[in-house]
């Protein structure tokens, strides 16, 4: 399966974290949505993210890896959409209408301002055709 996804992440406390080359970033307690794509294989990518959030550190490749390994961060929901098209940036733009972005996070390979957003809720994701993934 190929497609795009949205990780719904809860940050339990305010903290700073080093996020790869981005340096130290402040994360405020609350709910976040991270937008990603897996146009090769969606399920292994999602399982990798879940593994990072459960302490399987290994190699840190993406910005989200650095956030997920923090013990004060947990994935609470995952939404996905099967697609062969590159809709990741369109989804990030849509999510930006519902939250506040973390500059440059997860967008080093595109022209977006970022792919991580602090939001109040995630109900709007279904409006983009996203389906809740059973974890």
Secondary structure, DSSP 8 states (H G I E B T S, - for coil): --EEEEEEEEE-S-EEEE-GGG-EEEE-SEEEEEEEEESS-HHHHHHHHHHHHTT------SHHHHHHTSTTEEEEEEEEEE-SS--HHHHHHHHHTTEEE-TTTT-TTSSSS-SEEEES--GGGGGGT-EE---
